[in-house]
């Protein structure tokens, strides 16, 4: 039985999701408050100001809630969940051609495809994952071709991409997996051809960078820099969107996300990163534990496969225990939902973390880190999200029990001070 303040408040319906506009001052009080910046706080409070930033975090006894704040009551509150790799907003609810923008198969190499041009913040799958507590998502082009395009970081709210975007152009997605191989004599048909094609494009990008560097320095102009007869500066080189995207990868401005599961494909990804001095992020990584020492030494994070992903094909070696083994080896990782070729093509990261926590042996706290602060650190957005700390975005997920228990519901979400309903609200709106 729920008793005392929380029992009375919940029984009276104190946790309501109507009538609180964006920009209001909001308070969350939870029987257990996971801040991910320290141990959980029993009977904890989070105060979020009108600017959407966290103003205070602490025990209710020392963190009073001002009268003008819109108070929300729940059993457990956590930072808004962070999905480290997904395709939500690119893969749609209806699984028809019109809402499947995650992969363009007209060419095997398309790094110039921008995530910001395809993301749909109004797709119902965005609201669906938000209903389970996901407030930040690293989304974009899925694996499937050798290079499929860029990725971005968004908040799971907003009517336009501009309202949702946190990082517009984060990384470039590549695939070293049989799903990117072609049949019928088309390229790439083998692993060796995949690597040759990637190397060739990166070498072209090196030449492209050098050409622009010469133009920007004026080295192509020639003549006496002080002379009256100095030749006019040449026109800049022609722009190439593919080369521009790969130039950012070569410069270390954007990581290269490589989807690889087999040990030989992971080895190829590491070799390519060493050859071109790339910032590598390993995606999926069914057999990544084989390279745990190399990944740790190279500071290569793993955007780890969903815990409950099907173990077939090149993922036949994945395990519920992969997350725990990486954690024990000191490898940076976060749990993702990824992409799958069947409905609805988007998983729920809360469920994947729950399976890792229990059946996978990771434990609740480390599993929660893997979908909050650790994911935010990999994405480079931990100054804003991933933990409940003063000055960070007011992103909170609220539950009526242990978030990793099957019977628990997400009862509400707050994103930068704006309240949204939980999973039952989604079911009510989209029956």
C-alpha positions, -999 to +999 in steps of 0.1 A: +000+000+000+012+035-008+009+057+023+018+092+035+024+122+012+030+102-020+001+078-015-024+107-008-011+128-037-012+100-062-046+088-051-059+124-054-046+126-089-019+152-082+001+140-112-019+157-140-008+163-176-032+190-188-030+228-184+007+234-179+021+254-208+056+254-220+076+280-201+059+274-168+078+268-136+076+231-129+086+210-099+089+172-097+087+154-064+096+117-064+098+090-037+130+080-054+149+105-075+178+092-097+199+122-106+228+102-121+251+128-106+253+110-073+233+084-053+196+084-056+177+108-034+148+095-013+118+119-014+136+142-039+127+174-057+137+189-090+128+226-096+127+237-133+126+275-141+106+293-167+137+291-190+135+253-190+167+249-169+171+231-136+172+255-107+175+231-078+178+194-070+177+179-035+157+163-007+122+177-002+131+186+033+157+211+021+143+219-013+109+236-008+086+240-038+074+276-042+036+280-046+038+293-081+054+260-094+033+234-111+040+204-089+042+168-103+042+138-081+055+103-089+071+072-074+104+073-094+119+101-115+151+099-136+168+121-161+151+120-195+163+090-213+189+094-241+188+069-270+224+068-283+215+055-318+181+052-334+162+061-366+131+075-350+117+104-371+132+087-402+113+054-399+076+060-395+047+044-377+029+032-408+058+013-425+050+026-460+072+042-486+062+077-476+075+074-440+107+054-446+135+079-451+163+061-432+182+047-462+185+057-498+197+028-519+203+046-552+240+046-545+263+028-520+282+060-509+261+090-500+278+109-471+262+142-483+227+132-473+218+154-443+198+141-414+182+175-409+166+173-443+147+141-435+137+142-398+100+143-391+093+155-356+056+150-360+058+113-367+038+094-341+068+071-333+085+102-318+056+106-294+056+069-288+092+066-276+088+099-256+059+082-238+084+058-222+107+085-210+130+092-240+136+129-242+168+130-263+177+109-294+207+105-316+189+097-349+196+097-386+205+075-415+204+038-408+229+011-418+222-006-451+246+010-476+283+016-474+278+052-463+242+062-458+244+099-446+246+120-415+231+118-380+217+144-356+207+148-320+171+159-312+147+164-284+115+144-288+093+174-291+086+203-314+065+208-346+095+216-367+130+202-370+144+236-358+124+232-325+137+197-320+174+199-330+202+199-305+231+190-328+223+194-365+251+175-380+268+151-356+283+121-374+285+102-407+271+066-407+289+038-425+283+000-427+308-028-427+283-056-426+268-080-452+237-059-453+256-033-473+269-059-499+253-062-533+244-092-554+243-097-591+279-085-598+272-051-583+296-033-560+304-037-532+300-075-534+327-085-509+343-072-477+375-064-496+356-043-521+338-025-493+371-015-477+386-005-511+356+017-518+358+034-484+395+040-487+392+054-522+365+079-511+386+090-481+417+094-503+396+116-526+385+136-496+421+141-485+428+156-520+397+178-518+408+191-484+442+199-497+428+217-527+407+239-505+435+245-481+457+258-510+430+281-521+423+295-487+460+302-481+463+319-515+490+295-526+471+290-559+473+327-568+510+328-575+530+361-582+545+385-557+522+391-527+534+427-526+537+434-563+513+456-582+509+430-609+498+403-585+474+379-604+438+379-593+429+351-569+415+321-587+379+311-582+374+287-553+373+250-561+339+235-571+320+223-540+313+186-536+289+177-509+302+141-505+337+154-501+326+181-477+310+155-454+340+132-455+364+162-450+347+168-417+354+131-408+390+134-418+394+166-398+380+149-367+350+173-366+326+144-371+330+108-359+325+080-384+299+056-371+306+021-384+280-006-381+299-039-376+290-071-358+315-098-369+350-097-354+365-094-389+343-064-397+352-047-364+389-053-371+384-037-405+368-007-389+397-003-364+422-006-392+405+020-413+403+044-383+441+039-376+450+044-413+431+077-416+432+089-380+395+089-377+372+093-347+355+059-347+322+050-331+314+013-332+277+006-339+259-026-329+291-047-321+277-082-315+313-095-312+329-063-298+340-080-266+367-097-286+383-062-290+375-048-256+412-039-248+416-023-283+384-003-279+394+009-245+429+018-255+417+037-286+388+054-267+363+040-292+328+040-277+303+013-285+267+023-295+257-012-283+232-034-300+197-036-284+198-062-257+169-081-272+180-079-308+175-111-327+206-133-328+206-143-365+229-137-394+259-116-385+244-109-351+243-146-341+270-141-315+253-112-296+245-117-260+223-103-232+255-100-213+275-079-238+267-047-219+280-061-186+311-074-201+319-041-217+312-023-184+335-047-166+363-041-192+360-004-188+348+002-224+327+033-230+292+022-242+256+031-242+226+010-252+208+018-284+175+009-302+190+010-337+171+000-368+153-032-380+137-040-412+103-049-398+074-031-381+077-008-362+115-006-369+121+014-337+126-003-303+121+013-268+155+019-251+139+016-217+130-020-224+165-028-238+181-013-207+158-033-184+168-066-201+205-057-197+199-048-161+182-080-152+188-109-175+221-094-187+235-089-152+243-052-157+224-040-127+199-012-124+223+017-118+247+009-146+218+001-170+203+035-162+236+052-168+238+035-202+206+053-213+212+086-196+246+102-187+268+077-204+249+081-237+250+119-233+288+118-228+294+098-259+272+122-279+290+152-264+257+167-250+263+159-213+266+196-205+228+198-213+213+163-207+218+129-191+217+139-154+196+161-131+219+190-121+215+227-117+219+245-150+211+215-172+180+211-193+149+204-173+144+169-189+127+144-165+111+110-169+085+100-143+073+064-135+048+048-111+074+023-099+108+008-108+114+019-144+129-015-152+099-035-139+075-048-166+044-036-148+057+000-144+043+028-165+059+060-175+034+085-162+048+117-177+078+134-193+091+169-190+114+184-217+130+217-209+101+225-185+074+215-210+052+186-197+040+157-218+020+126-210+034+092-207+026+059-224-011+059-215-015+094-228-001+082-261-025+052-261-054+077-254-044+100-283-036+073-308-058+043-299 
